[in-house]
Amino acid sequence: MASRHADWLKQGQRDLAHGRRSLDAGDYEWACFAAQQGAEKAVKAVVEKMGGVAWGHSVTALLESLPETLRFDPELLDATKALDKHYIPARCPNSHPQGAPYEYYTRAEAECALVHAGQVIDFCEGVLAGPPADSSASQLCCPSDA
């Protein structure tokens, strides 16, 4: 069976672009979800390219499943943990005590999620392009990342 890793990466990049448009539209919950989805699909591209089978939706678990030879900055793992928190709560009202998800999301959270997704996608693009050079995460955006 032919590898579909390029398709996974392209869709992840498109999800990130969708997240940026959602940010501009003020749809912060969708920006956060799209960021999580973009990162998830990019890591799935790497898993598939490496001959693995990518199951599940946790960006963190997918990243941790990569071979140890693919080194990444520990801050990238922190970024994936932040992204994973948007998988269900950004879409499901019963994830919150009351109200709709959009009532809980802020522009700052959406901006941060998009930066984190960009970091993950950059890492994945680098892996797929060839031997990784310096895969350290760029400057992080959230005060909680310090």
C-alpha positions as CSV (number, residue, x, y, z in Angstrom):
1,M,0.0,0.0,0.0
2,A,1.3,3.4,-0.9
3,S,2.2,5.8,1.8
4,R,-0.3,8.6,2.4
5,H,2.0,10.7,4.6
6,A,2.0,13.6,2.1
7,D,-1.8,13.7,2.3
8,W,-1.7,13.8,6.1
9,L,0.8,16.6,6.1
10,K,-1.1,18.7,3.5
11,Q,-4.3,18.4,5.4
12,G,-2.6,19.3,8.6
13,Q,-1.2,22.4,7.0
14,R,-4.7,23.3,5.6
15,D,-6.2,22.7,9.1
16,L,-3.7,25.2,10.5
17,A,-4.6,27.7,7.8
18,H,-8.3,27.2,8.7
19,G,-7.5,27.9,12.3
20,R,-5.9,31.2,11.3
21,R,-9.0,32.2,9.4
22,S,-11.1,31.2,12.4
23,L,-9.0,33.4,14.6
24,D,-9.6,36.3,12.3
25,A,-13.3,35.6,12.3
26,G,-13.4,35.5,16.1
27,D,-14.2,31.8,16.2
28,Y,-11.6,31.1,18.9
29,E,-12.9,27.6,19.8
30,W,-12.6,26.5,16.2
31,A,-9.2,28.1,15.9
32,C,-8.1,26.0,18.9
33,F,-9.6,22.8,17.5
34,A,-8.2,23.4,14.0
35,A,-4.8,23.9,15.6
36,Q,-5.0,20.6,17.4
37,Q,-6.2,18.9,14.3
38,G,-3.4,20.4,12.2
39,A,-0.7,19.2,14.6
40,E,-2.3,15.8,15.0
41,K,-2.4,15.2,11.2
42,A,1.2,16.4,10.8
43,V,2.5,14.0,13.4
44,K,0.5,11.2,11.8
45,A,2.3,12.0,8.5
46,V,5.6,11.4,10.2
47,V,4.4,8.2,11.9
48,E,3.2,6.9,8.6
49,K,6.3,7.9,6.8
50,M,8.3,6.0,9.4
51,G,6.3,2.9,8.7
52,G,4.1,3.1,11.7
53,V,0.3,3.1,12.1
54,A,-1.0,6.3,13.6
55,W,-4.1,5.7,15.8
56,G,-5.7,8.0,18.2
57,H,-6.1,11.8,18.5
58,S,-3.5,12.7,21.2
59,V,-0.8,14.8,19.6
60,T,1.4,14.1,22.6
61,A,1.0,10.3,22.4
62,L,1.7,10.4,18.7
63,L,4.8,12.5,19.1
64,E,6.0,10.2,21.9
65,S,5.5,7.2,19.7
66,L,8.2,8.5,17.2
67,P,11.6,6.8,17.3
68,E,14.0,8.1,19.8
69,T,16.3,9.0,16.9
70,L,14.0,11.9,16.1
71,R,15.0,14.3,18.8
72,F,12.8,17.2,19.6
73,D,13.0,19.9,22.2
74,P,11.0,19.0,25.4
75,E,9.1,22.3,24.9
76,L,7.5,20.8,21.8
77,L,6.0,18.1,24.1
78,D,4.6,20.9,26.3
79,A,3.1,22.5,23.1
80,T,1.4,19.2,22.2
81,K,0.0,18.8,25.7
82,A,-1.6,22.2,25.4
83,L,-3.0,21.4,22.0
84,D,-4.5,18.1,23.3
85,K,-6.7,20.1,25.7
86,H,-8.6,21.5,22.8
87,Y,-9.7,18.2,21.2
88,I,-13.0,17.8,22.9
89,P,-13.8,21.0,25.0
90,A,-13.6,23.2,21.9
91,R,-16.5,21.4,20.4
92,C,-18.7,19.8,23.1
93,P,-20.9,21.8,25.4
94,N,-20.9,19.0,28.0
95,S,-17.2,19.6,28.5
96,H,-18.1,22.7,30.5
97,P,-20.3,23.3,33.5
98,Q,-22.7,25.4,31.5
99,G,-22.7,27.4,28.3
100,A,-21.4,26.7,24.8
101,P,-17.7,26.1,24.1
102,Y,-17.3,29.4,22.3
103,E,-18.1,31.2,25.5
104,Y,-15.0,29.8,27.1
105,Y,-12.3,30.5,24.5
106,T,-10.3,33.7,24.2
107,R,-8.3,35.2,21.4
108,A,-5.1,34.8,23.4
109,E,-5.8,31.0,23.8
110,A,-6.4,30.7,20.1
111,E,-3.3,32.6,19.2
112,C,-1.2,30.4,21.5
113,A,-2.8,27.2,20.0
114,L,-1.9,28.3,16.5
115,V,1.7,29.1,17.5
116,H,1.9,25.6,19.1
117,A,0.5,23.9,16.1
118,G,2.9,25.8,13.8
119,Q,5.8,24.6,15.9
120,V,4.6,21.0,15.7
121,I,4.0,21.3,11.9
122,D,7.4,22.9,11.4
123,F,9.1,20.0,13.3
124,C,7.2,17.5,11.2
125,E,8.0,19.2,7.9
126,G,11.6,19.2,8.9
127,V,11.5,15.4,9.7
128,L,9.8,14.7,6.4
129,A,12.2,16.9,4.4
130,G,15.2,14.9,5.6
131,P,17.6,14.6,8.6
132,P,16.5,17.0,11.3
133,A,18.8,19.9,11.9
134,D,18.0,21.9,15.0
135,S,14.4,21.0,16.0
136,S,14.1,23.3,18.9
137,A,10.9,25.1,19.3
138,S,10.7,28.7,18.5
139,Q,10.0,31.2,21.2
140,L,6.8,30.2,23.0
141,C,3.8,32.4,23.2
142,C,2.1,31.7,26.4
143,P,3.0,33.0,29.9
144,S,2.3,29.5,31.2
145,D,5.0,28.1,28.8
146,A,7.7,30.0,30.6
